[in-house]
Amino acid sequence: MDEALSAATVRTQVTVPLRFPDGYVTTARVFSFDGLADGREHLAFGLGDWAATVDGQAAGGPPPLVRPHSECLTGDVFGSQRCDCGPQLREAVERIAEADGFLLYLRQEGRGIGLYAKLDAYALQDSGLDTYEANLALGRGADERDYTVAAQMLAALGVYRVALLSNNPDKADQLDRCGVTVAERVPTGVHLSPANAGYLAAKASRGDHALDLPFVP
């Protein structure tokens, strides 16, 4: 772990049964933390036999499958189809439960600009800007997310080596700089719909996300 990275600790852990709208059910061990760099209320969901996988790392076992998932109220909760966040969350929970690991639910709405600003960006997208251009037009960064807290959470859980479930190379780069070894980057599915085609195309072309899209609008 990077010497400059301050330590976080587990604050509370509790078992929570999960049920998704399509009927999928599983159980998670949910962790909260003290000492996170940005002071926000991020959560880690331990899925599958996460404890055995963490213990097995010391003996050279495979790393846990980990997805840092940025909060998206519109997509995760209300099923908005302007993005692919809700389907990615649903996919990640099942895949991690099968492989053993953690979903890190990070309070980084709108790639870090917040919920109201994200809706402002949506209005600009309706006038023709893409998702990155809209953030910049608001005077914000194209992507303001900082994964320092993700590294702190993993360290508090005893995880320093991961299989990263993500199409976003920036997540791997930031975790590596914070002392988390990304042993493998595992791609997520491509959840393409007519409503989010432009959004996904911008993620591929401007955000360098590894997305195999059949076309670019």
N, C-alpha and C positions, 0 to 999 in steps of 0.2 A: 504494500500500500504506500502511496506517495507520502513522504514525511510531512508535507505541507497540509495534508488532509486531516482535519480534526476528527476525533472519534465520536461516533454516535452510539447510543445504547438502546436496547429494546426497552420500551416503556411498559407495554401491555401486550399480552398475546391471548387470543381466545379462539375457540373453534366455532366456525360459522357454516351451516349448511347452505349451499347455493342452488338455486333453480333458475334456469333461463326460460324465456318465453317459448322456445321450441320444445321444452320438456327435459332438456339435458340437466342432470343433477350431479353434484359432487360436493365434497366437503373441503373446506380450506381452514388452515390455521392462519389467522389474521394478526399481523404484528403492527404496532405503532412504535414510535421512536422519540427519544429525547436527543437534542444536540445536533439536529440536522442544520446544514449551513444556511438554508433560506428561511427556517422557522415555520415552514408550512406543514400541514398535516398529511404527509404521504403515508401510504400503507404498503405492506408486503403481504401477499397471499401465498402461503406455503401449500403446494398442491401435490397430490400423489404421496409417495414415500420420500418426501423431501429430507427428512431427518437422516435417514440411512444414506442418502446420496451425499449429504454434507459430510457425514462421518466417514464415508468411503473415500473421499478425496485424499485424506491423509495417507491412505494405503494405495494411492495411485488409481483409484476408480474414476469413472467418467464424471465430468462436471455436471452440475444441475443445469437444466434448461431454464433460461431466464428471459423474460420479456419486460423491459421498461415500457409501460403503456401510458401515454399522456392522456389525462382526463379530457373527455369530450362529452359535455352534458347533452348536447343536441343529438349526437350519434349514439353514445353508450346507453342513454336513458330513454330518449324519445324516438330513436330509430331513424334519425335524419339520414337521407340518402345523398346528401351533398358531399359526404366524405365516406371513407371506408372504416371508420373507427369502431363502430358497433360490431360489424362482422369480424374485424381483427381481434377484438376483445373476446368475443365468443369462441373463435378458433383457438386463441392462445390458451384460454382456460382449459379446454379439453386436451390440447396437445401437451401442455405442461403436466396436467394430472396423469396422463398416460406415461410421460417420460420421467417425471419427478423433478420438481424445481420450484421456481417462484415467479409470480407475476407481481411486478412493482407498479402500483397504481400511483402515478405522479400527478400532482395538482398543477398542471402546465397547460391549462386551457388555451386553445388557439395558438399552438406552438409558442406558448409563454406570454402572450399579450393579454390574456384575460377574456372572459366571456363577452362583456359588452363590446370590447374592441373587436372581437371575432365577428360579432354580428354587424358591426360597422364595416368590417372587411367584406362580409357577404354582400352588403349593399353595393360596394365598389365592384365586386365581381359581377354583379348583375348588370353593371354598365360596361363590362368588357375586360376588366383586369383579371389576371390569374391570381391564385391564392397567395403567391409570394409578392407579386406587384402590389396587391391590395394592402398587405402589411406595410410595405415600404411607403405607399402613398399616405398612410396614416402617421408616418414619422416613426415607425417601429422597425425592429429588425425583421428580416424575412423569416428567421427562425431564432427565437430568443431562448430556447431551452438549454439548460445547463444540467448535465447528468452527474454533477458532484454528489448530489444527495443520493442518487442511485448507488454510487460506489460506497458511500457511507452506510447505507442500509445493508448492502451485501456484506460489508466488513462486520457489521454488528451481528449478522446472522452466521458469521464464520465462513463466508464464501469469498474466495479470491480468484477463482477460475470458473468460467461459465461457458456454456454453449448459448449463444445469443440469438434469440428468436426475433429477427428484425430484418427488414429490407433496407434499413437506413445506415449507411456507413458512418455517419457522424456519431451515432450511439457507440459503435465499436471504438472509434478513435478517442472519444472522450473518456470512456471507461478505461481504456488502456493507459491514457495519460494520468488517470487517478489510481493506477495500480491494480486494476482488475484485468486479469489475463483472459482475453477472448479466445478460447481454444478453437472455436468453430462459430461461424455465422450461419444460422439456419433460416432460410427464407420463409416468409409467411405466404399464404395464398393471395391471389389477386382477386379482389372482390369488386369487379367492374360492373357498373350499371350505367344506363343512359344519363342518369342524374349526376354521376361523379366522374364521368370520363375525362372531362377537362381538368378536374382536380388531380386525378391520378397521372395524367399526362404531364402536368406541371411538376408533380413530385418526381417523376422519372427524369425530366429534362432539366429542371432547375435545382432539384434537391438531390440528384444523383441516386435516388432510390432504385434498387434492383427490381424493377417491375417489367415483366414480359407482357407488354400490351400489344393487342392485335393491330392497333392504329393509334395515331396521334391526331387529335382534332385540330 
